[in-house]
Amino acid sequence: MEAKKTSTLGNGLIWFGAAVSIAEILTGTYIAPLGMQKGMAAILLGHLIGCLLFCLAGLIGGQTGKSAMETVKMSFGSKGALLFAVLNVLQLVGWTAIMIINGAQATTVITGKLWGIDQTWIWCLAIGALIILWVTIGIKNIGKLNYIAMGALFILTIILSTVVFKGTPAASVENSLSFGAAVELSAAMPLSWLPLISDYTRDAKKPCQATVVSTLVYFAGSCWMYAIGMGAAVFTGETQISNIMLQAGLGIAGVLILVVSTVTTTFLDAFSAGVSAESISRRLKEKPMAIGVAVVGILLSIFTPIQSFEGFLYLIGSVFAPMIAIQIADYFILKRRSDACSADWVNLVLWGIGFLIYRMFMRIDTPVGQTLPVMLVIIALCVLVRKIGVFQKKADGGV
């Protein structure tokens, strides 16, 4: 059994692969209106908030040995957790399609210029096939392949960074983004992984160590990708990373960066969709469902206009930030477990309140975005409601 556990290094590489993605670079371009100094401050603060939650979520899975959606049952009950499992599968199907189409479109720009291969659907199929290959090999058997892929990706990303940051800044972009909005965009990416992190920390030989290393690696890698995207817009005035690669002469290397980074990120989406599906019903098997999600993602990427994801990020935050806030309050503060109950209606109502508060906070510009204030409110509410409930039971018992 021990041989099937993943190493701390292996977990770190998994999350480096998750961090290096076109989606993270593209999101970084949205922050360019703030300029490099304020933009980097927003990126670092947003990732600090998001990755702290990412780490706490991973620790719950690592310490209990449960998948992400299995840990949700501890706070919401076996039936209550089905809501989040279904929502998680749906968001992962969406992410799979978004990542495939964005990777394919960027790759097509380069291959169209170099070799005349300008049909996006070809790269949707190629990237999708590689994702299915990664899923088929499996998370516990992908070690050596992942070492090679991550090593190549690291070298190529350094080359891309030197290309982006040489020279002088281009004309300033009109400031149409607040600092708080930039913080929220930066927190949104680590937040999007909250319903997945435990799927990997549960299988680690040293769960706590693997969680901390995964968090630090993802923090560094994701901030790096955001900085590349922001730097591309500030220094070159270009928001399409494929065009920057072409200008720098990164032909084949550019294709490798785009394809490998898309595969290593999107594989996690498809794999975790399979894990979440299995938590919905034991008849739904992990690997076949993951392959099915990859196939659906390929079809959606080819036949639907699913490229935009800024609004999608905010929707994910509004669903899963209140969920993990309640889990943090239950697990770390209240030491509660609701595995035995069918549905914990108190927590489900609190989650609904959190969802509404998040959507309301989207209209309010705070220096730290929406996620942190909303989660602090929900954690406080959760603790308060449970403490009042305990006192009430004691009072009733004493009468």
PyMOL commands that set and color helices and strands:
alter all, ss='L'
color gray80, all
select helices_A, chain A and resi 2-4+8-19+22-30+32-64+68-76+80-115+120-137+143-165+179-192+198-201+207-236+241-247+252-280+286-303+310-334+345-361+371-398
alter helices_A, ss='H'
color red, helices_A
deselect
rebuild
show_as cartoon
